[in-house]
Amino acid sequence: MSESLFLSPEEQLERISFGCVDLISKEDLLKKLKKSQATKRPLLIKFGADPTRPDIHLGHTVVINKLKTFQDLGHHIHFLIGDFTALIGDPSGRNQTRPILTREEIEENAKTYAKQIFKILDPEKTEIVYNSKWLAQMNSIDFIRLSAQYTVARILERDDFSKRYKSQTPIAIHELLYPLTQGYDSVALKSDVELGGTDQKFNLLVGRDLQSNYGIDPQCVITMPILEGLDGVNKMSKSLDNYISVVDSPKDMFGKTMRVSDELMFRYYELLTNFTPFEISKLKEEVAQGSKHPRQVKVDLAKFLVARFHSQAESQNAEEEFNRIFVQKGLPDQVEEKRVTSVLQQPLNQLMTAWGLSQTNSEAVRLIEGGGVSIDNEKVTNSKLKLDLMSGNSFIIKAGKKKFLKVIVE
């Protein structure tokens, strides 16, 4: 039964606003919540994702968790797959033009989205929509009329566009259209609320403006914090390959989480778990005082995430596997990864040189024959050994006492 039947609009607003960066505006949202309760009509909540890669990562779940809050309060989710806007490529936060995906790539990536979001959202309260349904039907006159709704000066107010314009970095015309096409999605869906990361704030506000222009009650805009990727510098992004996918195997999800820095792990606790601010503050205090080791706090985070997206049993198995590989065999928690393509029968000494584990092939031969090389903790002494790099396999090479490399074959 929906919690909205028991919670007042004010109580709903308190739950919704927790953890948000922007809420534009609280007064408008409270009015919508009151009207929703009076008319028994759930609010229409919009969130869009462009299928630039075939999987959803943990950065997306920061917003999806808030969608779940709306669902628990009885409201209806429009999960919009931007199959049309993906043809343009979202320029948000970009200092250069994105490469344009093909229709085939977009369709293939979009296929997996529905299954993934239902790891968090209730399918009974979620409607998946594709913006090609209305945008692909628009003709050139329609697009010119849409373009007339905004000025170039307003579009250039966007921070990323402004920087590129001032630095004379090229901005393609199709990029200028992106905020308008995303904003028009809100017109087509008559959204009451739209959610996104803080980097999407401009686009979300364009949707609000366009709704007003088309005579629709403007949507409220909610932005959520941006989750940093595994590099700890850039936002988690499929395009930057610094992400943890919600469909990663339990082993990979656990291992990637253990690569997060001690400083960043508390940020992950704040944005990806259901820990309260008090509980997180207590963890920080225990680590600072030395009563709890940072590694154990990180293990607990990894176990939480694997249990959420897989199961409690698989979370336990992933921890045991991690300990077997890294702890019991003396490997560091963080091992550099090398992604390679499938190749048959490659000499080990040549691969070691190519992967930076030795300066020369002859040095690699000496290291191998001297017993200084192991693969998955099995010592290798045959310098002429040839490896079959089969797609889907992975292994860890140890060269000498301090060099480790995890090789992932794609």
C-alpha positions as CSV (number, residue, x, y, z in Angstrom):
1,M,0.0,0.0,0.0
2,S,1.3,3.5,-0.9
3,E,2.9,5.5,1.9
4,S,1.3,8.6,0.4
5,L,-2.0,7.4,1.9
6,F,-0.5,7.9,5.4
7,L,2.0,10.7,5.0
8,S,0.9,14.3,4.7
9,P,2.2,16.4,1.7
10,E,4.6,18.1,4.1
11,E,6.0,14.7,5.3
12,Q,6.3,13.5,1.7
13,L,8.2,16.7,0.8
14,E,10.6,16.1,3.7
15,R,11.4,12.6,2.4
16,I,11.8,13.8,-1.2
17,S,14.1,16.7,-0.4
18,F,16.5,14.7,1.8
19,G,19.9,14.5,0.0
20,C,18.9,16.8,-2.9
21,V,21.3,19.5,-4.1
22,D,18.6,21.6,-5.8
23,L,14.8,21.5,-5.5
24,I,13.1,24.1,-7.8
25,S,11.0,24.9,-6.0
26,K,9.8,23.5,-2.7
27,E,6.7,25.7,-2.8
28,D,5.7,24.4,-6.2
29,L,6.4,20.8,-5.3
30,L,4.3,21.1,-2.1
31,K,1.4,22.4,-4.2
32,K,1.7,19.5,-6.6
33,L,1.8,17.0,-3.7
34,K,-1.3,18.6,-2.1
35,K,-3.2,18.5,-5.4
36,S,-2.0,14.9,-6.0
37,Q,-3.4,13.8,-2.6
38,A,-6.6,15.7,-3.0
39,T,-7.3,14.3,-6.5
40,K,-5.8,10.9,-5.8
41,R,-3.7,11.3,-9.0
42,P,0.0,10.3,-8.7
43,L,2.6,12.7,-9.8
44,L,4.4,11.9,-13.1
45,I,8.1,11.7,-12.4
46,K,10.6,11.8,-15.2
47,F,14.2,10.6,-15.4
48,G,16.0,10.1,-18.7
49,A,19.1,8.2,-19.6
50,D,20.8,8.0,-23.0
51,P,21.9,4.5,-23.9
52,T,25.5,5.3,-24.7
53,R,26.7,2.0,-23.2
54,P,24.8,-1.2,-22.6
55,D,24.6,-1.0,-18.8
56,I,23.6,1.3,-16.0
57,H,26.3,2.2,-13.4
58,L,26.2,3.2,-9.8
59,G,26.3,6.9,-10.6
60,H,22.8,6.5,-12.2
61,T,21.5,4.8,-9.0
62,V,22.0,8.0,-7.0
63,V,19.0,9.4,-8.9
64,I,17.2,6.1,-9.3
65,N,17.2,5.8,-5.5
66,K,15.3,9.0,-5.3
67,L,12.9,7.7,-8.0
68,K,12.3,4.8,-5.6
69,T,11.4,7.3,-2.9
70,F,8.7,8.8,-5.2
71,Q,7.4,5.3,-6.0
72,D,7.2,4.4,-2.3
73,L,5.1,7.5,-1.9
74,G,2.7,6.3,-4.6
75,H,3.9,8.3,-7.6
76,H,4.4,7.1,-11.2
77,I,7.8,6.9,-12.9
78,H,8.5,7.7,-16.5
79,F,11.9,6.1,-17.1
80,L,12.8,7.7,-20.4
81,I,15.4,6.0,-22.6
82,G,16.8,8.7,-24.9
83,D,17.2,6.6,-28.0
84,F,16.7,9.8,-30.1
85,T,18.8,12.2,-28.0
86,A,21.6,9.6,-27.9
87,L,22.0,10.2,-31.6
88,I,23.0,13.8,-30.7
89,G,25.1,13.0,-27.6
90,D,24.7,14.9,-24.3
91,P,27.4,17.7,-24.2
92,S,26.9,18.3,-20.5
93,G,30.3,18.6,-18.8
94,R,32.1,18.0,-22.1
95,N,35.0,20.1,-23.4
96,Q,34.7,18.6,-26.8
97,T,32.0,17.1,-29.1
98,R,30.9,13.5,-28.3
99,P,31.2,10.9,-31.1
100,I,27.8,10.2,-32.5
101,L,26.5,6.6,-32.0
102,T,24.9,4.6,-34.7
103,R,21.2,3.6,-34.5
104,E,22.3,-0.1,-34.2
105,E,24.6,0.7,-31.2
106,I,21.9,2.7,-29.5
107,E,19.2,0.0,-29.9
108,E,21.6,-2.7,-28.7
109,N,22.5,-0.7,-25.6
110,A,18.8,0.2,-24.8
111,K,17.8,-3.5,-24.7
112,T,19.4,-4.1,-21.3
113,Y,18.2,-0.9,-19.5
114,A,14.7,-2.1,-18.5
115,K,16.0,-5.3,-16.8
116,Q,18.7,-3.3,-14.9
117,I,16.5,-0.5,-13.5
118,F,14.1,-3.1,-12.0
119,K,16.9,-4.1,-9.6
120,I,15.8,-0.9,-7.8
121,L,12.4,0.2,-9.1
122,D,9.0,-1.4,-8.9
123,P,8.0,-2.5,-12.5
124,E,4.3,-2.0,-11.6
125,K,4.9,1.7,-11.0
126,T,7.4,2.3,-13.8
127,E,6.6,3.1,-17.4
128,I,9.5,2.8,-19.8
129,V,9.3,5.3,-22.7
130,Y,11.5,6.1,-25.7
131,N,11.8,9.7,-26.9
132,S,12.1,8.6,-30.5
133,K,8.3,8.1,-30.2
134,W,7.7,11.8,-30.6
135,L,11.0,13.3,-31.6
136,A,11.5,11.0,-34.6
137,Q,8.1,12.1,-35.9
138,M,9.0,15.8,-36.0
139,N,9.8,17.3,-39.4
140,S,12.1,20.2,-40.2
141,I,9.4,22.8,-39.6
142,D,8.7,21.3,-36.1
143,F,12.4,21.5,-35.2
144,I,12.6,25.1,-36.4
145,R,9.6,26.0,-34.3
146,L,11.1,24.2,-31.3
147,S,14.4,26.1,-31.9
148,A,12.5,29.4,-31.9
149,Q,11.6,28.8,-28.2
150,Y,15.1,29.5,-27.0
151,T,17.9,31.9,-27.9
152,V,21.6,31.2,-28.6
153,A,22.5,33.5,-25.8
154,R,20.4,31.5,-23.3
155,I,22.0,28.2,-24.5
156,L,25.5,29.7,-24.1
157,E,24.7,30.4,-20.5
158,R,25.5,26.8,-19.9
159,D,28.9,26.6,-18.2
160,D,30.4,23.9,-20.6
161,F,29.2,25.8,-23.7
162,S,30.4,29.1,-22.3
163,K,33.9,27.8,-21.7
164,R,34.1,26.2,-25.1
165,Y,32.9,29.3,-26.8
166,K,35.4,31.5,-25.0
167,S,38.3,29.1,-25.7
168,Q,37.2,28.9,-29.4
169,T,36.7,25.2,-29.0
170,P,34.2,24.1,-31.7
171,I,30.6,23.6,-30.7
172,A,28.5,21.7,-33.3
173,I,25.0,22.9,-34.1
174,H,23.5,19.5,-33.1
175,E,24.9,20.0,-29.6
176,L,23.0,23.2,-29.2
177,L,19.8,21.3,-30.0
178,Y,20.3,18.7,-27.2
179,P,18.9,20.8,-24.3
180,L,15.8,21.6,-26.4
181,T,15.1,18.0,-27.4
182,Q,15.6,16.8,-23.8
183,G,13.4,19.6,-22.6
184,Y,10.7,18.8,-25.2
185,D,10.5,15.3,-23.6
186,S,8.9,17.0,-20.6
187,V,6.4,18.7,-22.8
188,A,5.5,15.3,-24.5
189,L,5.2,13.5,-21.1
190,K,3.6,16.4,-19.2
191,S,6.0,15.7,-16.4
192,D,5.3,17.0,-12.9
193,V,8.9,16.5,-11.7
194,E,12.1,15.8,-13.4
195,L,15.2,14.4,-11.7
196,G,18.9,14.4,-12.8
197,G,22.4,15.0,-11.6
198,T,23.7,18.5,-10.9
199,D,25.4,18.5,-14.4
200,Q,21.9,18.2,-15.9
201,K,20.4,21.3,-14.1
202,F,20.4,23.5,-17.2
203,N,18.7,20.9,-19.3
204,L,16.1,20.3,-16.7
205,L,15.3,24.0,-16.4
206,V,15.0,24.2,-20.2
207,G,12.2,21.5,-19.9
208,R,10.5,23.7,-17.2
209,D,10.7,26.7,-19.5
210,L,9.4,24.9,-22.6
211,Q,6.4,23.5,-20.6
212,S,5.5,27.1,-19.7
213,N,5.8,28.1,-23.4
214,Y,3.5,25.2,-24.4
215,G,0.9,26.1,-21.7
216,I,1.7,23.2,-19.4
217,D,2.2,23.6,-15.6
218,P,6.0,23.7,-15.2
219,Q,7.7,20.7,-13.8
220,C,9.7,20.9,-10.5
221,V,13.4,20.2,-10.9
222,I,15.4,18.0,-8.5
223,T,19.1,17.5,-8.9
224,M,21.1,14.9,-7.0
225,P,24.9,14.9,-6.3
226,I,27.3,13.6,-8.9
227,L,29.1,10.4,-7.9
228,E,32.8,10.4,-8.6
229,G,34.2,7.4,-10.5
230,L,36.8,4.9,-9.5
231,D,39.5,7.4,-10.4
232,G,38.3,9.8,-7.7
233,V,38.5,12.7,-10.1
234,N,35.9,12.6,-12.8
235,K,32.2,11.8,-12.4
236,M,31.4,8.1,-12.8
237,S,30.9,7.7,-16.5
238,K,30.5,4.8,-18.9
239,S,32.3,6.9,-21.5
240,L,35.3,7.4,-19.2
241,D,35.3,3.7,-18.2
242,N,35.7,4.6,-14.5
243,Y,32.4,3.0,-13.4
244,I,30.9,0.1,-11.6
245,S,27.9,-1.4,-13.5
246,V,24.8,-2.7,-11.7
247,V,25.2,-5.9,-13.8
248,D,28.9,-6.5,-13.0
249,S,29.4,-9.9,-11.6
250,P,29.6,-10.1,-7.8
251,K,33.3,-10.7,-8.0
252,D,33.9,-7.7,-10.2
253,M,31.6,-5.4,-8.2
254,F,33.3,-6.4,-5.0
255,G,36.8,-6.0,-6.5
256,K,36.1,-2.6,-8.1
257,T,34.6,-1.3,-4.8
258,M,37.8,-2.3,-3.0
259,R,39.7,-0.1,-5.5
260,V,37.9,3.0,-4.2
261,S,40.2,5.3,-2.2
262,D,39.7,5.5,1.6
263,E,38.6,9.2,1.2
264,L,36.1,8.4,-1.5
265,M,34.5,5.4,0.2
266,F,32.6,7.6,2.6
267,R,31.1,9.5,-0.3
268,Y,29.9,6.2,-1.7
269,Y,28.4,5.4,1.7
270,E,26.5,8.7,1.5
271,L,25.2,8.3,-2.0
272,L,24.8,4.6,-2.5
273,T,23.7,3.1,0.8
274,N,20.8,3.5,3.2
275,F,23.2,4.4,6.1
276,T,22.0,7.5,8.0
277,P,24.2,10.6,8.3
278,F,24.7,9.7,12.0
279,E,25.9,6.2,11.1
280,I,28.3,7.5,8.5
281,S,29.7,10.1,10.9
282,K,30.3,7.4,13.4
283,L,32.2,5.3,10.9
284,K,34.4,8.3,10.0
285,E,35.1,8.8,13.7
286,E,36.0,5.2,14.3
287,V,38.4,5.2,11.4
288,A,40.0,8.5,12.5
289,Q,40.4,7.1,16.1
290,G,41.9,3.9,14.8
291,S,39.2,1.7,16.3
292,K,38.2,0.5,12.9
293,H,40.5,-0.2,9.9
294,P,39.5,1.6,6.7
295,R,39.8,-1.7,4.8
296,Q,37.1,-3.3,6.9
297,V,34.8,-0.3,6.3
298,K,35.4,-0.7,2.6
299,V,34.7,-4.4,2.7
300,D,31.4,-3.7,4.4
301,L,30.6,-1.2,1.6
302,A,31.5,-3.8,-1.1
303,K,29.3,-6.4,0.7
304,F,26.4,-4.0,0.9
305,L,26.5,-3.2,-2.8
306,V,26.8,-6.8,-4.0
307,A,24.0,-7.9,-1.7
308,R,21.8,-5.1,-3.1
309,F,22.3,-5.9,-6.7
310,H,22.8,-9.7,-6.4
311,S,22.1,-11.4,-3.1
312,Q,23.4,-11.8,0.4
313,A,24.8,-15.2,-0.4
314,E,26.7,-13.9,-3.4
315,S,28.0,-11.0,-1.3
316,Q,29.5,-13.5,1.1
317,N,31.0,-15.6,-1.7
318,A,32.5,-12.5,-3.3
319,E,34.2,-11.5,-0.1
320,E,35.6,-15.0,0.4
321,E,36.8,-15.0,-3.2
322,F,38.5,-11.6,-2.8
323,N,40.2,-12.8,0.4
324,R,41.4,-16.0,-1.3
325,I,42.9,-14.1,-4.2
326,F,44.2,-10.9,-2.6
327,V,44.6,-11.4,1.1
328,Q,45.8,-15.0,1.5
329,K,48.1,-14.8,-1.5
330,G,49.6,-11.5,-0.4
331,L,48.3,-9.4,-3.3
332,P,47.5,-5.7,-2.8
333,D,43.8,-4.6,-2.7
334,Q,44.4,-2.4,-5.7
335,V,45.9,-4.0,-8.7
336,E,46.3,-2.2,-12.0
337,E,44.1,-3.6,-14.8
338,K,45.0,-4.1,-18.4
339,R,42.2,-4.8,-20.9
340,V,43.3,-6.7,-24.0
341,T,41.6,-8.2,-27.0
342,S,41.5,-11.9,-27.6
343,V,44.7,-13.3,-29.1
344,L,46.0,-16.8,-29.5
345,Q,49.5,-18.2,-28.7
346,Q,51.4,-15.1,-27.6
347,P,54.9,-15.6,-25.9
348,L,54.8,-14.6,-22.3
349,N,58.1,-12.6,-22.4
350,Q,56.8,-10.5,-25.2
351,L,53.5,-9.9,-23.5
352,M,55.3,-8.8,-20.3
353,T,57.3,-6.2,-22.2
354,A,54.2,-4.9,-24.0
355,W,52.3,-4.7,-20.7
356,G,55.1,-2.8,-18.9
357,L,56.2,-5.6,-16.6
358,S,59.7,-5.6,-18.0
359,Q,61.9,-3.2,-20.0
360,T,62.9,-5.7,-22.7
361,N,62.1,-9.2,-23.8
362,S,65.5,-10.5,-22.6
363,E,64.8,-9.0,-19.1
364,A,61.5,-10.8,-19.1
365,V,63.2,-14.1,-20.0
366,R,65.7,-13.7,-17.1
367,L,62.9,-12.8,-14.7
368,I,60.8,-15.8,-15.8
369,E,63.6,-18.4,-15.7
370,G,64.8,-17.0,-12.4
371,G,61.4,-17.9,-10.8
372,G,60.2,-14.3,-10.4
373,V,57.0,-14.6,-12.4
374,S,53.7,-16.2,-11.4
375,I,50.3,-16.3,-13.0
376,D,47.3,-16.6,-10.6
377,N,49.9,-17.5,-7.9
378,E,51.3,-20.4,-9.9
379,K,55.0,-19.9,-10.6
380,V,56.0,-19.9,-14.3
381,T,59.6,-20.7,-15.3
382,N,59.2,-21.5,-19.0
383,S,60.2,-18.3,-20.8
384,K,58.9,-19.8,-24.1
385,L,55.4,-20.3,-22.6
386,K,52.7,-19.1,-25.0
387,L,49.4,-17.8,-23.6
388,D,46.0,-18.2,-25.2
389,L,44.1,-15.0,-24.5
390,M,40.6,-16.2,-24.7
391,S,37.7,-13.7,-24.5
392,G,36.1,-13.6,-21.0
393,N,39.2,-14.8,-19.1
394,S,41.2,-12.8,-16.6
395,F,44.3,-13.5,-14.6
396,I,46.9,-11.8,-12.4
397,I,50.6,-11.7,-13.3
398,K,53.1,-11.0,-10.6
399,A,56.6,-9.9,-11.9
400,G,59.2,-9.6,-9.2
401,K,58.2,-8.6,-5.7
402,K,56.2,-5.5,-6.3
403,K,54.7,-5.6,-9.9
404,F,51.2,-6.9,-10.3
405,L,48.9,-6.7,-13.3
406,K,45.3,-8.0,-13.7
407,V,44.8,-8.9,-17.4
408,I,41.2,-8.9,-18.6
409,V,40.6,-10.4,-22.0
410,E,37.6,-8.9,-23.9
